[in-house]
Each structure stands twice: as structure tokens, then as C-alpha cells.
Amino acid sequence: MTNEEIARFFNDTQAYIQGNADLRDPQVEGWFRTRQHFRNSSEHAILQIPVGCGKTGLMALLPFGIAQGRVLVIAPNLEIRRGISTAFDIAGRDCFWTYTRVLTDVNHGPYTAVLDGQDANIHDCENSHIVVTNIQQLASRADRWLPAFPDDFFDLIMVDEGHHNVARSWERVFERFPNAKVVSLTATPFRGDGREIAGEVVYAYPFRTAMVRGYIKQITAVNVAPQEISFTYRGDSRHHTLDEVLQLRDEEWFSRGVALAPECNRSIVDASIQWLQHLRESGTFHQLIAVACSVDHSRQVRSLYAERGLNAREIHSNMPADQIEEVLQDLRRSRIDCIVQVRMLGEGFDHPNLSVAAIFQPFRSLSPYVQFIGRVMRVIHQNNPQHPDNRGIAVSHVGLNIDRHWDDFRRIDREDQELIQGWLESGDERPPADEPGRRRRLTPDMVVQDEIISHFIEQAYLDPMDDAVIDDLVEEFRRRGLDPEALGLSRDNLRQRLIQARTRESMEPREIPVTPQRRRQEARRRLNERSRALASRIVSAIGASINGRNIALTYPELRSVNNYAAVVQIVNRAVNERLEADVGTRGEIPLERLEEVLEQIDQIGDEVQADIQERLSRR
């Protein structure tokens, strides 16, 4: 097909968009604003659409009346690419154009080609109206695809999760097709590194309105607040009240110490389980997603949930692909209650039953925070804002200083883009890299001995005192053909009802009971996991190769195949000496002894590392 033929298709086909009750307002309005924009400008267009509001459907509408040639849709990852290609498949039951009645006849298109890296070629693209790909496939180092297309092959480029669009791989695409119109769609029109997104915001749909209309869940932030907290920091014992904690939390050492402290983690775990149980009173199997600082931290958090009777799993990029997929399948099939992730399950992960977000990480910038909260935004019951299942809860600890991001998140709806740059920080969410010769510790510098949780600090996204929220509620009544005044609902009545609903749902913190057996089982499991993690960190700190033999050869009695296996055995031997246990008998060790040795794990590591280095120096 030529560009002229494709242009005629997108401009002459009668697409039922305006007045279509099967489409959502942000889809129709976003399409209309974009069409108006490109009639007067060639500037890149940015559309801000909250997660769950129909961004893929909006992309399906945008070519009509706008594209004057072939369309390219770029996703940031395979998960999102699969979702887009499914919605754009005219032969499939989930074809967006047919189930929304946008097109009554799809026999002549739009045809979509998917660049999947296996069975796609240039002729597929030439015979299609739309090409769907992920950025890694399109602009990979292999350069299979970009050079294959003439510079006028695409007239319209749509970028999903467009806050990535200043990355070099995306810039290469824009440079390759210099005359193409570009539309970036994103829920967060800013980046965590402070760089400005290329383009002009031509349409923004408020999170607030999306919640009022039931497109996304109504979100409430819940922070556990300690009446007092006792801890030791680098040998200095301290005791602080809540007011003092609120002052200290701006200090990075304190917020990170709270993040890694088992006592503080227990407070977040108990609160998140309490809210999960509250949501499950509707009869729906709501699930929980947690974010941790590191792989070891994710295991610590997972154990806390497991001790309290939840079926919890951790997931991180170090796991084999088949193991990751197994965990995700168990989540989707409601076989697990809780998933603890480390930089996983980001953009494009769609699972509506995730309703509680537990935050154990002190996010340093706004963008990853909003992306994580987005995992609990998708509604279970469409267009039903009052349904009890359409609630999302974000649980954290006041000491993590997360509520500053919550406040900034709410301010996104104020459409003051100049404020955004003031919110952004260049903080790195990843754990610091190991210094040569120095092993990253498994236990934090700040050790919390005890904290007493007095109450929850709750903040609903829909603030009853915000006049814009009341405006949206009044408009929603009228959109449904109802007159709130005729129903005896003045603006003050609506405000009071919101306040009363929040008051009824408030809860007091309570501890979730833990049986000694589960606690012992998880302590043993954590000791085994930390022994392996310690071995890996020792090998790295020494600068040895995991598959090398230089360490293994200094311990000939171990008969190890490589350095890592040797150090695992050395560490386990040292741990067993502390436990005063024989090989294979850790299952008989009492809880108190297991937990005592867990606290000594870095001391054991120091001794093992020193012994290995001394033996290596003698060779």
C-alpha cells in the first residue's frame, strides 16, 4: 500500500468517535485535541492520560482524521506491545474498533503488522496501515529495522509511556523519520532524572476526574505513625517521638534506616494486611503488591508477610525468566496474596485485583513513585466509582518521607507544568554499587529496637475540601442525567457525604498475630538465603570470578567446582559453628538462636572474608 492509499483510508473511513457512548471522554477529547493541534502545528504532542483510562483505545482512534500515511506505534516493553497488538487485531475478539463500534467494517483494515523479532519482514509492514513494535526491537544495536524503512515510511508515530521519549533510542527513531507527526502518551508527563519531555502537552485528563467517574480506583494514602521509636545508629542509642520523627525523615540516613529496619517493616506489613482484609470483606480476592529496596530486602519483607499467614512471593530481575513467569501466573490465578517486587512489574502490567500498594522504599523522585501507585489504580468494576472493590490503598511509614510525593502526585491535576521541575530530583532508586574490596552489608547501620504505632495518617486523593472534587461530582451527576439539587444534594451536602464516608472507613492500627512456628520457619529460610547472598558478596568484594577456582583451591577439603560454591560452603560452615549445629540440622534449631545468628551475619562475613583473603595472600 502507498502512503496515499493509507491516507485515504484514515481520512475517508467513517469512524464513529464523537457521540459514541462506548468510548470514554478522555479518548474522544484526546483525539479531538490532537487533531486540532496538528492542524496548526508540527510540534510533538503530549497526551497525559492516567493508567486505566483507555490509553490503548485512544491510540486506536488517533490515526483517523490525523494520519496522512502509515502509522508507527512504539511500546517501551513487550508487555505493553502485546496489549496494543491484541487491541489492534481486527480478527480478534478484543479488537477495540469492533467492540466499541468505532468501525462497522474491518474487512479492509486497518491492518496491523507486529515486529516481534521472529516472523516479521518489511513486506508485512508495506502491506499494513499500522506497525506495532517495542523500542528494543525497532532501535536495537543490530539495526535490523530502522535502516530498512525510507524516511517517509511513517506519517504518524505514537509513543506509549512517552515520558521515555528523550532517551537516545527514541531520539534515533524521530531523527530517522524527521517529517512524521509524533504523539507521546503517558500518565506521568515528566522524568525522574529532571530532563524535559519533548513536545507540548495538548491534552491532560485529571486523575481526580478519572476517580470520580470510576475509570480508575479511588486511592487513599495511609502512613503508619509511631508514637515513639527507639533505635541505635552507629552505636548511638536514640529515642524519638512522632514530632521528632517528622523532623528527622528528611535525612537520607534516617529514611533509608526506616526502610531497612525489620521493626518498621513489620508496622507497614501489619497495616497493609489490615487494609487488605478490609477490602476483602466485599468477597473479592484483592491482592497486595509491595516494593522493596533490594533483593535481600524483598526476601525480608516476603518473610514478614509469610509469618502472618499470607502466601507471599518475591520477584526481581535476577530470577530466571521461567521463574518470573511462574510467579506472575500464580498472581493472575489468585494463588498468592502478596507479591514483593524490586524494579519489576512497572509500566504495562495490568492486574486489577492488585488493590493495596505497600511501600518499603524511600523513593527519591516522583516519577517511579507514581508508576508504582499506578499498579493499584485499575478498577475491578468498570465505571462504578462507588463500588467497594474500586478502592486502592497505598501504605507506608511516615519515616520514609513518602507523603511529599503523595502531595506532589495530587498537584499534577492542577495543570501547572512549571511546578513539576521543582518536584523532580535526580536521586537514584538503585542500591549503591559495591566499592572494590568493600562488601555491601546485609544489616543496616540504623537498628530499630522498638516502635509503638499510635495511629494511621490517612489522605484521600479525592479531598472533600477541594472545590474541584465537588465540581467533578456535580458534573458526574449531570452526565448521568441527574440533577443533584433536585435530589437534595447541594455542594455542602456532597462535601459532608465525602467526609462521613472517610470517617466511617477509618481504622485503628492493630498487630497481625504471628505463630512461633511460622516465625521460626521464616527465620531459618532467611538464614539460608542470607548465607547464599553473603557468599556472593564476598566473592564480589574480593574481586574473584564466581566460576573461577582460585578461592576453591585454597580449601581443597571442600572439593568445590568453583569459587561461589566454595564460599557458600565456607559461609554455611561458619554459620553452623555459630548455631552449634551439625550439617543438615538447622531444622532443629530454636527460633531465638536462629534470629540471634541472623543478626550476626555481617560479623560472620567479615571473619570468612578475612580468612579467604589471608589464604589467597599465601598462595
N, C-alpha and C positions, 0 to 999 in steps of 0.2 A: 504494500500500500504506500502511496505517496503522501507527503505531508498535506497536500491539497485535499486528497480524499479524506484523510483523517480530520482535517479542519472542517470539512462539510459535515462529517458525521457529528462532531461535537457541537456544531452550531445549528444544524438543521433538525437534529433529533429532538422530538418533543419530550423533554424531561419534565416530569411533574414534580416541581420543587415548591414553588410558592403556593400556599394554601393546602399543602399535603399534611394531613393530620398525623401521618405515620412518621413524620420527621420531627426532630427536636428543634426548638428555637435556635440553639447555637449552631446547628447545622445549616438551617435556612439563612440565618443572619450572617454567619461566617461566609457562606457562599456569596451572598449579595454584596457584602462589604468588599470582598476580594475582587469581584467582577468590577465594581465601581473603581477600586484602586487602580487596576491595570488599564482602565480606560483613560486614566490621566497620568499614569506614572509607570516607569520601568523599574522602580526601586523594589528590592526584595520585600515581600510581605511576610509579617509575623502574625500568626493567629494564636492567641492564648486560650486554650480550651482545657478545663480541668479533666483529670483522668475519669473515665466512666461516662463522659458526656457525649460520646459519639464521634470521636475524632476520626476514626476509620471511615465512618459514614460520610463525614464532611469531605474527606479526601475523594470519596467516590463521586461526590457532587461537583467538585471544583472544576473538572475539565469542561463541563457543559457551559457554553457561552463564554468561555475564557481561553481554552486551548486552541491554538491555530495550527496544531500539528501534534506529533506523538508526545506522550506523557511518560515521565520517569518518576517512579515512587521509590524513595530510598529509606530503608529502615536501619536503625542502629544495631540490630542484632537479629538472630534467627527467629527468636520467639515472636517478635513483632512482625517480621516478614511473613511468617506462617499465618498470623491472624489477618494481615492485609490480603494476602493471596487467596485465602478462603473467602473473604467477603467480596473479592473481585472475580470469583469463579462463576461465570454465567451458567454453568451446568450444575452447580452445587445447590443444595437445599438452603445454604446460608448466604446465598448471593444477596447482597444489600439492595441492588437495584430492583430485584423482583419482589422481595418480601416487604419492601416499603412502597411498592407501586410507583417508583420513580420512572421505571421503564416497563411498558406493557409487552414489548417485543425485544428479546435479546438474541434473536437468531442471527443477527448481523453485527453483534457486538454490544458493548466494547469487548474486544478480545484482549486477553492479558497473557503476556509471557513472563515466566519467573526464572530469573538467573539463579539456579540452585547449585551450580558448580559441577553437576554430574551430567545431566542430559538436556542441555540448552545450547542453542547456537544462534548465530547472527540472523539466520533466516526466520527463526521464531520471532525475533524482535521486529524484523521488517514486515512481518505479516500480522502484527498486533498493534492495537491502539495504545496500549499501556504496557510498560515494562516495570516489573517489581523486583527489587533486589535489596540486599543488605550492603552497607558501606564496605565491609571487608571484602565481599565478593567483587564489587564494582571497582574499587580503587586499591586492590591489593598490590603487593610488590611485584607479583607475577605480571601485572598489567595485561591480563588477557582481554579485558573488556573495553576499557576506556579508549585505547588506540583504534579499536575496531569500529567505533562509531564516528561518522562525519560530525563536524562541529555544529551542523544544523539538524542533527537527527532528532533532537528533543526540543519542543517549544515550551513545555511547562515541566518544571521539576518540583516535586513535593517532597519535603524532608520531614519525616516523622521524628519526634523528640528533637525539635530543631534547636534546642539550647546547645547542641553539639556542633552547630554549623560553622564555627570558626576553627575547628580542628583542621589540620593540614590536609587530611584525606578528603574532607568535604570541599575544601577550597580548590583542590585539584579538579574536582568534578565541575564546579562552577566555572573555572578557567577553561575547561575543555569545551563547554557549551556557553560561550560568552553572551549569546543573544537570547538565551532561554529566560523565561519568567520563572522566578523562584518563590515558593511559598514554604515557610517553616512553621510547623505546628508543634506546640509544646504546652505543657501545663505550667512550666516554670520558665518565664522569659528572661532568664539570667543564668550565669555560670558561677560555679563556686570559686573559680580562680580569678574573678574580677574582670575578665575580658568581656567586652560588649558583644552581644549577638548581632550579626549582620542583618540589617533590614529595619523596616518601620512597622510598629505594631498598628495594624489596621483594624483589628477586632480583638476584644477581650471579653470573655464571658465570666462573670464573677463566681467564685466558689460559693459565696453566700446564696446567690440565686439558684445555683445548682442544687444546694441542700434543701432550700425551701420547696423546690419543685420535685424533689425526690429522684434527681438524676444521680446524685452521689449521697453517701451516708452523711448524716449529721454527726460531726466529730466533736468530741469533748476531750480536752487535755486534763489529765489527773496527775498531780505530783504528790508523792508521799512526803510529809513534812515531819522531821524529827523534833520532838520537844527538846531533846538533848542528845549529843553524840560524844562518845569518848574514843580517842584514838591515839596512836603513837606515830610520830613522823620523824624518821631518822633518829630514834632514841629519845625524842622529846615527847612526853606524855601531855595530852591536852584534853580539855573538856569544854564543849561549847553548847550554847543554847541555840534555838532556831534563829533568832535575830543575828547571832554571830555567824551562823552557817550562811545566811543570806549575804553577809558581807564577804565571807571567805570564798564563795563559789566562783568569783571572777578570777581567782588564782588557778592557773592551769594545773599545778601540782595537786591542789585540793579536789578539783572536779575529776581529774583522772584517778586520784586515790579513791574517791567515792565510787567511780565506775568499776574499779577492780576489787573493791572490798566485798568479801562474801556477806558480811552483815548487811551492808547497804543493798547488795543484790537480793538478799532474802526479802527485804522490805518491798522491793519492786516486784519480785516474784509473787509474794503473798497478795499484793494489791491487784496485780494483773489477773491472778486466778480468781480473786473475789469478783472482779468485774466480768470475767468470762462466765463464771457461774451465774451471775445476774442476767447476762444476755441469754444464756441457755434456758432460763426459765420460760421462754417463749416456746420451747420444744424443738428449736432449731439447733443443729450441731455447729455452733460458732467455734472458730479456731483462733489460735494466737500465734503471732509472729514476733520474734524478738531479734534485736540487733546487738551484737557483741563487738568488743574491741579487737579481738584476735582469735585465732583457732583455739588456743588453750582456754581463753576466756569463754568462748562459746560452749566448751565442754563443761566448764564450771557452772555456767548458767543452766545448761541442759540437765545437769545432775540435780540442781535445786528444784527444777520442775519435776523431775522423776521421783525425788524423795517425797514429793507431795502428791504422788499418785497419778500424775499426768504421763501419757505416752508422748515423750519428747524426743526429737532428733535434732542433731546439728547438721548444717550444710555449709560448705566452704569450697573455694576453688581448688584446694589441694586434693580433694577427693576424686577418685576415678569417675569418669562420665557415667558409667553404668550405675554406680552407687548413688550419684546425684539424682539420676532419673528415677531410681527406686524410691528415694525419699520423696520426690515430688509426686510420684504416683500414689504413694501412701497418703500424702497430704490431700490430694484431689479426691481420693476414695474414702476420705474421713476415717482413716485408720489411725491417725495420730492427732493429738490435741494441740501440739505446740511444735513450731519449727524455729530453731535458733540459727540465724544466718550471719555470715561475715562477708560483706560486699557481694552478696548474691541476691537473686530474686528482685532485681531492680525494674527498670523500665520494661513494660510489656507483659509482666507477669500478672495474669488475671485469674484471681480465685476469690469470688465474692464472700465465701464463708470466713475469710480472714477478717476479724472484726475488732481484735484487740492488738495494739502495737505496743510492745514493751521495749523501752529504750534504755539500754545499759551503756551506751556510748556517748561521750560528751562531744557531739557534733561541733566542729569548729566553723562551719559555714552553713548557710541557709539551704542551698540547693539540694544536697544529699538528704537533709532532714525532710524537706517537702517530698522528695522522691520516696523516702521510706514511709511517711504517713500515707502516701498515695496507695500503698499496698492494702490499706483497710478502708478505702473510700468506695469501692464498688458495691453497689446495692445488691441485695438479695431479691427484693421485690421491686420491680420497676415502677417508677412514677408514683410511689406511695410513701411520701415523706413521714407520715405518722406511724408507719408500721414499726413495731418494736425491734424487728430484725434489722432495720435500716439505721442502726446506730454504730458508730465507731468510737473506740476509746484508745487514747494514746497515754500510756502510763510511764512515768519516770520518777526521778528523785530530785528534790529541789537543789541538792548539792551539785547536780550535773549542769545546772545553768541552762537547761533546755528551754525554759519558758520565754527566754528572749527571742528564740526562733519562732515560738508559737505566736508571739506578738507581731513579729515581722511577717509571718505567714498570713495573719489576718489583714495586715496592711496592704497586701498585694491587691486586694479588691478596691483599694482607693484610687487606683489608676494613676498614681503619681510615680512615674518611672524614674524621676530624678532621685527619689528616696532609695531606690534599690541599690545603687552603688555604695551608699552608706552602710548597707546591711552586710555586704559581701566581705569576706575575709579570705585570705589566701591559705588558710590552715590546711594541713594535710591530714586526712582521715585515717591514713595507714599507720601502723605502728612503726616506730623509728627503726632504721636498719641497724643491724648489729655492727658495732665497731670492731675492727680487726683485733683479735686476741681477747676481746671482752664479750662475755656471754650475756645475752639479754636474760634478765631474771624472770623466774616464774612467779615469784611472790613480790607484791608491790612494796614501795618504800613506806607507804602510809598503811598502817594496820589498824583497822577499826575493831575495838574490843566490844563495843555495845552501842546501840542506839534505841531510843524509845520513840516510836512513831505515835504522834498525838492525833493527826487528822490528815485528810486529803485537801489539797488546794485544787479546786475544780474550775475550769474555764471553758465554757461552751463557745464554739466558733460563732454560733448564732447568738449574739449578745442581745438580751431583751432591751437594753438601754440604747442600742444602736438604732437610730431612726431609719436607716437604710434597710434593716431587717424587717421592721414593721411595714415599710413601703413594699417590700417584696411579698410579704404575707398578704397585704391588701390586694396587690396585683394578681397573686395566685388565686384568690377567691374570685376575682372578676374574670380571670382567664377560664375558670371552670363554670362561668355563667351564674355566679352567686354574688349578691350584694352584702358585704359584711355589715354595713349599717342596718340594712333591713333585717338581718339576723340578730340584731342587738349587740354587735361586736364593734365597738369603737376602737380607735387606735390604743387607748388606755386599757380596754378590755383584753385586746390581743397581747399587749405587753405583760399584763398581770398573769395571763394564762401561761405564757412562756416562763415567767418567774416561778409560778406554782409548780409547773412540770419539773423544772430543775430541782426545786426544793424537795419534791416527793422522791426523786431518784437519788438524792444524796445518801451516802453511806459512811459509816464509821469504820476505820481500819480494824482488821482482825487477823490474827495469825492463823495460817493454814497448818493443821496438825501434821506432824511427821512421825512415822513409826521408827523405832530404833533399828529394826531390821533393814528398812529401805535406806536409812541413813548410812548404815554400815556397808551395805551393798554398793552404794554410790561412792563411798569413801574408798573402798577397795578398787573400784573401777577407775576413779580419778588417780589413785596412786599408780596404777598400771599405765594409764595414759600419760601422766606426767613423767614417769620414768622413761618412756619412749621419747617424749618431747625433749627431756633433758639430754638424752643421748645425742639427739640430732643437733642440739645447740652446742654441745661440747665439741662435736666433730667440726662444726662450722667455725667456732671460736678458735680452735687450734689451727684451722686452715687446711685441714686434711680433706681428701676426697672420700665421699661416702663409700664408693666402690673400690677405693684403694686398699692396700694391705699393710701400710707402714705401722699403723696402730695395732692391727691384728697380730703382726709378727712379734710385737713386744710382749704378748700374752699367749705363748704357744700352748698353754694348757687349755685354752678356750676352743681351739680348733675352729675359729670363725672364718667365714668365707670372705668377709670384707670388714672395713673399719666400722661401719654403722652397726653391724651385727655384733662386733666385738664390744663396742661401747655400751650397747644395750645390755649385754651380759654383765659387763663390769658394773654398770649402774644398778642393775637388779640385784647383784651380789651385795653391793653396798647397802641397798635398801633393806634387804633381808637381814643383814647384820644389825641394822638399827631396830628392825622389828623383832630381832632374836627369833627368826623363823627359818625353817628349812625350805628348800626349793619345793614349790607346789603346795605350801601350807598356808598361804595368805588368807584363804577362806576361813581359817580357824582363828584369825587374829581378832581381838575385840575392837569395837568401834573407837574407843578412846585412844588406843595405841596407833591405829591407822591414821587418825586425824593428827595426832602428835607428830608422826613421821612426815605426813603431808606438809606440815608447816616447816619441816627441816629440809625440804627437798633441795633448796638452793645451797644450803650448807653441805649437803651430800655431794652436790655437783661441784662445788669448789674443791673438795677433797679428791674426787675422782679425776677432775681435770688436772690438778696439780700432780697427781701420781702418774698420769699418762704423759704429761709434758716432761717430767723427770726421767721416765723410761726412754722417751724419744731422744732426750739430750745425751743419753749414754750410748746411743747406737752409733 
